[in-house]
Amino acid sequence: MPNRKGFKEERELVNRLEKLGFAVLRAPASGSGTKSDRPDILAGRRGLCIALEVKTTNRKVLYVGLESLDQLVRFSNKFGANPYLAVKFKRSGYGWLLLKPEDLKKSCKYYIITLEEAYRKGFPPEAILSAKLEKFGEF
C-alpha cells in the first residue's frame, strides 16, 4: 500500500490552487524518496510557474530534510519555476503558508522554521497572485 501520509492535506492544497485558476500537477513519486528532483506540486497560471514541496506538522517547529528542499530548488532552476515550501502548521489556525527556501534556517541535517517565523515570513497562496498582478501591472 502506498504511503498516504499527508495525502489529504496535499489534495486540499491542490484544490485551493485550482480554485485560484492554476493548472496543477501533483507528482505521485516526488521528493527525497526518489533519485529524481521532483516537487510535490507543480502549478502554473498565465506565465507564473511555482514548484511546491508540501509539509505539514502538529508541532510548532518544522524540520525539513536538507535533500528535500535542495531537490526542490534544483528542479525549479532547471524548469524555470519559483520554488516554495508550502507548510501547514495543523491546529495553529493559520492555514497554508508559502515560504521561500531562503526563509528557513539551515542546520547540519535539516532546514528549520518555527511557527512564528513562518507566519512572519510566509504568505497564503492567494497572495502570490496579487504580487504577480502588481508586478506586471495587470488589473
Backbone hydrogen bonds in HBPLUS format (Angstrom, degrees):
<---DONOR---> <-ACCEPTOR-->    atom                        ^
c    i                          cat <-CA-CA->   ^        H-A-AA   ^      H-
h    n   atom  resd res      DA  || num        DHA   H-A  angle D-A-AA Bond
n    s   type  num  typ     dist DA aas  dist angle  dist       angle   num
A0007-PHE N   A0004-ARG O   3.02 MM   3  5.26 167.4  2.03 127.6 129.1     1
A0010-GLU N   A0006-GLY O   2.94 MM   4  6.08 158.3  1.99 153.6 160.4     2
A0011-ARG N   A0007-PHE O   2.91 MM   4  6.14 160.8  1.94 154.1 158.6     3
A0012-GLU N   A0008-LYS O   2.99 MM   4  6.23 151.7  2.07 143.2 151.4     4
A0013-LEU N   A0009-GLU O   3.00 MM   4  6.32 153.8  2.08 148.6 154.4     5
A0014-VAL N   A0010-GLU O   2.94 MM   4  6.24 158.0  1.99 150.0 156.5     6
A0015-ASN N   A0011-ARG O   2.90 MM   4  6.14 164.6  1.92 154.2 157.4     7
A0016-ARG N   A0012-GLU O   3.04 MM   4  6.27 152.8  2.12 142.4 150.0     8
A0017-LEU N   A0013-LEU O   2.95 MM   4  6.21 160.8  1.99 154.1 158.4     9
A0018-GLU N   A0014-VAL O   2.94 MM   4  6.20 156.4  2.00 150.8 157.8    10
A0019-LYS N   A0015-ASN O   2.99 MM   4  6.24 152.3  2.06 146.0 153.0    11
A0020-LEU N   A0016-ARG O   3.18 MM   4  6.47 129.9  2.44 136.0 149.0    12
A0020-LEU N   A0017-LEU O   3.06 MM   3  5.02 133.1  2.29  94.6 107.9    13
A0022-PHE N   A0017-LEU O   3.08 MM   5  5.53 162.2  2.12 149.4 144.7    14
A0021-GLY N   A0018-GLU O   2.96 MM   3  5.12 158.9  2.01 107.8 112.9    15
A0023-ALA N   A0044-GLY O   2.81 MM  21  5.34 165.5  1.83 159.5 160.6    16
A0044-GLY N   A0023-ALA O   2.94 MM  21  5.34 155.0  2.01 147.8 156.0    17
A0025-LEU N   A0042-LEU O   2.80 MM  17  5.19 161.6  1.83 159.2 165.2    18
A0042-LEU N   A0025-LEU O   2.87 MM  17  5.19 163.0  1.90 154.2 159.6    19
A0027-ALA N   A0040-ASP O   2.90 MM  13  5.23 160.1  1.94 136.9 143.4    20
A0031-GLY N   A0038-ARG O   3.14 MM   7  5.68 166.5  2.15 140.2 144.4    21
A0034-THR N   A0031-GLY O   3.22 MM   3  6.16 164.9  2.24 126.6 128.3    22
A0040-ASP N   A0052-LEU O   2.90 MM  12  5.84 131.4  2.14 143.1 157.2    23
A0041-ILE N   A0052-LEU O   3.09 MM  11  5.05 158.2  2.14 144.2 147.3    24
A0052-LEU N   A0041-ILE O   2.78 MM  11  5.05 170.3  1.79 157.1 158.6    25
A0043-ALA N   A0050-ILE O   2.89 MM   7  5.34 169.7  1.90 160.6 163.8    26
A0050-ILE N   A0043-ALA O   2.78 MM   7  5.34 167.9  1.80 162.5 166.8    27
A0045-ARG N   A0048-LEU O   2.82 MM   3  5.16 148.7  1.92 142.9 153.4    28
A0048-LEU N   A0045-ARG O   3.00 MM   3  5.16 161.7  2.03 114.5 119.9    29
A0082-ASN N   A0049-CYS O   2.85 MM  33  6.19 163.9  1.88 142.9 146.1    30
A0051-ALA N   A0082-ASN O   2.94 MM  31  5.98 161.9  1.98 139.7 142.7    31
A0084-TYR N   A0051-ALA O   2.91 MM  33  6.22 152.0  1.99 168.4 174.6    32
A0053-GLU N   A0084-TYR O   3.10 MM  31  6.58 153.3  2.17 153.6 162.0    33
A0086-ALA N   A0053-GLU O   2.84 MM  33  5.99 160.7  1.88 150.6 157.2    34
A0055-LYS N   A0086-ALA O   2.90 MM  31  6.27 161.8  1.94 166.6 169.3    35
A0088-LYS N   A0055-LYS O   3.05 MM  33  6.59 143.8  2.18 145.1 156.2    36
A0057-THR N   A0088-LYS O   3.11 MM  31  6.60 151.7  2.19 158.4 159.8    37
A0090-LYS N   A0057-THR O   2.82 MM  33  5.93 142.9  1.96 156.8 167.0    38
A0115-LEU N   A0060-LYS O   2.81 MM  55  5.12 148.6  1.90 151.6 146.1    39
A0062-LEU N   A0113-ILE O   2.83 MM  51  5.42 175.9  1.83 162.2 163.1    40
A0113-ILE N   A0062-LEU O   3.12 MM  51  5.42 150.6  2.20 146.7 154.0    41
A0064-VAL N   A0111-TYR O   2.83 MM  47  5.05 165.7  1.85 153.6 157.6    42
A0111-TYR N   A0064-VAL O   2.71 MM  47  5.05 157.8  1.76 149.7 157.6    43
A0068-SER N   A0065-GLY O   3.11 MM   3  5.35 124.1  2.43 104.3 118.1    44
A0066-LEU N   A0109-LYS O   3.35 MM  43  6.00 154.0  2.42 138.7 134.2    45
A0070-ASP N   A0066-LEU O   2.98 MM   4  6.10 159.5  2.03 154.1 160.7    46
A0071-GLN N   A0067-GLU O   2.85 MM   4  5.87 155.4  1.91 147.2 152.1    47
A0072-LEU N   A0068-SER O   3.34 MM   4  6.57 152.1  2.42 134.7 141.7    48
A0073-VAL N   A0069-LEU O   3.06 MM   4  6.36 159.6  2.10 151.1 155.3    49
A0074-ARG N   A0070-ASP O   2.98 MM   4  6.21 162.5  2.01 149.4 154.4    50
A0075-PHE N   A0071-GLN O   2.91 MM   4  6.06 171.1  1.92 155.0 157.3    51
A0076-SER N   A0072-LEU O   2.95 MM   4  6.07 166.5  1.96 149.4 153.7    52
A0077-ASN N   A0073-VAL O   2.94 MM   4  6.11 156.9  2.00 149.6 155.3    53
A0078-LYS N   A0074-ARG O   3.09 MM   4  6.36 158.9  2.14 150.5 155.7    54
A0079-PHE N   A0075-PHE O   2.84 MM   4  5.99 161.0  1.87 158.1 164.1    55
A0080-GLY N   A0076-SER O   2.76 MM   4  5.53 145.3  1.88 144.1 151.8    56
A0081-ALA N   A0076-SER O   3.01 MM   5  4.63 143.7  2.15 128.3 135.0    57
A0085-LEU N   A0099-LEU O   2.79 MM  14  5.07 162.4  1.82 149.1 154.6    58
A0099-LEU N   A0085-LEU O   2.86 MM  14  5.07 151.6  1.94 141.3 150.8    59
A0087-VAL N   A0097-LEU O   2.88 MM  10  5.38 166.8  1.90 160.3 161.9    60
A0097-LEU N   A0087-VAL O   2.92 MM  10  5.38 150.8  2.01 149.0 158.6    61
A0092-SER N   A0089-PHE O   3.16 MM   3  5.66 143.5  2.30 138.8 136.2    62
A0098-LEU N   A0123-PHE O   2.71 MM  25  5.31 162.1  1.74 145.4 150.3    63
A0123-PHE N   A0098-LEU O   3.18 MM  25  5.31 141.4  2.33 129.0 140.1    64
A0103-ASP N   A0100-LYS O   2.82 MM   3  5.37 162.0  1.85 121.9 128.1    65
A0104-LEU N   A0101-PRO O   3.24 MM   3  5.93 167.1  2.26 118.2 121.9    66
A0105-LYS N   A0112-ILE O   2.97 MM   7  5.17 160.8  2.01 158.2 152.1    67
A0112-ILE N   A0105-LYS O   2.72 MM   7  5.17 155.8  1.78 148.4 157.0    68
A0107-SER N   A0110-TYR O   2.73 MM   3  5.29 169.3  1.74 175.7 175.1    69
A0118-ALA N   A0114-THR O   2.89 MM   4  6.09 162.8  1.92 154.3 159.6    70
A0119-TYR N   A0115-LEU O   2.95 MM   4  6.14 155.8  2.01 149.9 156.1    71
A0120-ARG N   A0116-GLU O   3.06 MM   4  6.27 151.2  2.14 142.3 150.0    72
A0121-LYS N   A0117-GLU O   2.82 MM   4  5.96 163.0  1.85 157.5 161.7    73
A0122-GLY N   A0118-ALA O   2.70 MM   4  5.16 148.9  1.80 138.2 147.1    74
A0127-ALA N   A0124-PRO O   2.97 MM   3  5.61 141.6  2.12 119.3 128.8    75
A0128-ILE N   A0125-PRO O   3.18 MM   3  5.69 149.1  2.28 111.7 119.5    76
A0129-LEU N   A0126-GLU O   3.18 MM   3  5.72 141.0  2.34 110.0 119.0    77
A0131-ALA N   A0127-ALA O   3.05 MM   4  6.21 159.7  2.10 149.9 155.3    78
A0132-LYS N   A0128-ILE O   3.05 MM   4  6.11 152.7  2.13 134.8 142.4    79
A0133-LEU N   A0129-LEU O   2.85 MM   4  6.06 163.2  1.88 155.1 159.2    80
A0134-GLU N   A0130-SER O   3.01 MM   4  6.09 162.7  2.04 145.1 149.8    81
A0135-LYS N   A0131-ALA O   3.02 MM   4  6.10 156.4  2.08 143.9 150.6    82
A0136-PHE N   A0132-LYS O   3.16 MM   4  6.38 153.2  2.24 149.1 154.7    83
A0137-GLY N   A0133-LEU O   2.92 MM   4  5.82 109.5  2.43 139.4 155.5    84
A0138-GLU N   A0133-LEU O   3.05 MM   5  4.98 134.7  2.26 143.1 146.5    85
A0137-GLY N   A0134-GLU O   3.36 MM   3  5.08 156.3  2.42  95.2 102.0    86
